[in-house]
Each structure stands twice: as structure tokens, then as C-alpha cells.
Amino acid sequence: MKQQRRSDDGVSPVIGTILLVALTVVLAALVSASALGMASGIRTSHIIGVSVDPGEEGELLVTVFCGDADDLKTITVYNGSRFVDVVPFSSVGTPLSFKNPASLASRKADISVVGRFKDGNQTLYSGTVVIK
């Protein structure tokens, strides 16, 4: 009678390969889940076009002329670190008047314009304006 020999030599490398592939898939899933979780906290940025011009005697005119203006809620102006005024945004192309003699007394003003949007985000313009 012939004896059949059973060889288990090829089983161990096949099982090892399957385990390594499974480990790689699990690690890839963990890394992608982690990366996507970090990306979810990024907010949408808003862009607006704004012009800042001197008006009459200590007045500053801020005009929003393009961008995400539909979502704009308020415009706040600072001269350096001094608060000038905050006004609700009305419409594109309409100059908003900011007049605060105490904050706009200097001839050369370092102006910061902060636009606040309905979703809570903000955008900033910063520049120097010569006040009349």
C-alpha cells in the first residue's frame, strides 16, 4: 500500500501573508479615519473686496464691492488698537460711514476692518489711510 504524505510546508507563509495584508488594511483605515477627523474642524473662509477711503473731517468710508458679501453681518473698524465703530452691513457698493473723532484724530491712521459673517467667521483688511 502506498502511503500518502501530507505536507504543511506552504501553509505557514500563506497565513503570514494574509495576516500582513489584513494588518496593512487596518492601519490604512485608522490613518485615513484620523486624517479625515482632523480635516472636519477646518472652517470655510470668506473673501470680500473692500475699499477704505477718507471722508469729510475725521470720517472714514468703507465700501464692500465684491466677494461673499451676502453672508456679511457687521463691519467693525479699529485705528491701531483703538475701537472706532461697528455698523451692520447693508449692501454691496454702499459706503459705510465711520466717524469717531477720538479714534480718528490722527492724520495717518493704521486701519483694521473686520468683517463678521453669519456663520461666525471673520475676515480682515489692514492698511494705512490718511485722514482729512
Secondary structure, DSSP 8 states (H G I E B T S, - for coil): --------TTHHHHHHHHHHHHHHHHHHHHHHHHHHHHHTT------EEEEEEE-SSSEEEEEEEEESGGGEEEEEEEETTEEEEEEE---TT--EEEE-TTTS-SSEEEEEEEEEETTS-EEEEEEEEE--
